[in-house]
Amino acid sequence: MQAANYIMSPICAILHPEEELTLSITRKVVVQLTVIFITKFQAGNLLEEEFFRIDYGTAPDGIIDARESADRADLSGREIIEVVEIDEKEMKVVR
């Protein structure tokens, strides 16, 4: 995956009080479709990489503490209709 193809939007989410999980979110908006690529790191080690599609929604900019707001639609200011994990083959079509 070429990072140059995307607009970087860093998000830090703390999912559990004992676990700090940094999400490096990359997004590219196509019409009313936002595609985000999430790379999860913990203590400097790569945990996993995932592709997600958010229909009719946007990934919010900035720093997020997931414990403070479970309603991501409020953060983005738009209603998130559906979040779907997609594979790398489908991601190439979006590019």
C-alpha positions in Angstrom: 0.0 0.0 0.0 1.4 3.4 -1.0 0.8 6.0 1.7 1.3 8.8 -0.9 -2.2 7.9 -2.4 -4.0 8.8 0.8 -4.7 11.8 3.1 -3.3 11.0 6.6 -5.6 11.5 9.6 -4.0 10.2 12.8 -6.4 8.9 15.5 -5.4 7.7 18.9 -8.0 5.6 20.7 -7.8 4.1 24.1 -10.0 1.1 24.0 -9.4 -0.3 27.6 -8.1 1.5 30.6 -5.0 -0.8 30.7 -4.4 -0.9 27.0 -3.1 2.0 24.8 -3.8 1.3 21.2 -2.6 3.7 18.5 -4.7 3.7 15.3 -3.0 5.3 12.3 -6.0 6.0 10.1 -5.6 6.8 6.4 -8.6 7.9 4.4 -9.6 8.7 0.9 -13.1 10.0 0.2 -14.8 8.9 -3.0 -18.2 10.5 -3.6 -20.2 9.6 -0.4 -17.9 6.7 0.5 -15.0 7.0 2.9 -12.4 4.3 2.9 -10.0 4.0 5.9 -6.9 1.9 6.3 -6.2 1.1 9.9 -2.8 0.0 11.2 -2.8 -1.0 14.8 0.4 -0.7 16.9 0.9 -1.6 20.5 4.2 -0.8 22.3 5.8 -0.2 18.9 4.8 -3.6 17.4 2.4 -4.0 14.5 -0.7 -5.9 15.6 -2.8 -5.9 12.5 -3.8 -4.0 9.4 -7.4 -3.7 8.2 -9.4 -1.9 5.5 -12.9 -0.5 6.3 -15.5 1.2 4.3 -17.8 3.7 5.9 -20.9 4.5 3.9 -22.3 8.0 4.1 -20.0 8.9 6.9 -16.6 10.4 7.7 -13.7 9.4 9.9 -13.2 12.3 12.4 -9.9 14.1 12.5 -7.8 14.6 15.6 -7.3 12.6 18.7 -10.1 10.4 20.1 -10.5 8.6 23.4 -13.0 5.9 22.6 -14.1 5.7 26.2 -15.3 9.3 26.2 -17.5 9.0 23.1 -18.9 5.7 21.8 -21.0 7.6 19.3 -18.7 8.2 16.4 -21.5 9.8 14.4 -21.5 12.7 16.8 -17.8 13.1 16.4 -18.0 13.2 12.6 -21.1 15.4 12.5 -22.6 13.0 10.0 -24.6 9.8 10.3 -22.6 6.7 9.8 -24.9 4.2 8.0 -22.6 1.2 7.9 -19.0 0.2 8.6 -17.8 -2.7 6.5 -14.4 -4.4 6.6 -13.0 -4.8 3.0 -10.1 -6.8 1.6 -7.1 -5.4 -0.2 -8.4 -6.5 -3.6 -11.5 -4.3 -3.2 -9.3 -1.5 -1.9 -7.3 -1.5 -5.2 -10.6 -0.8 -7.1 -11.3 2.2 -4.9 -7.8 3.6 -5.5 
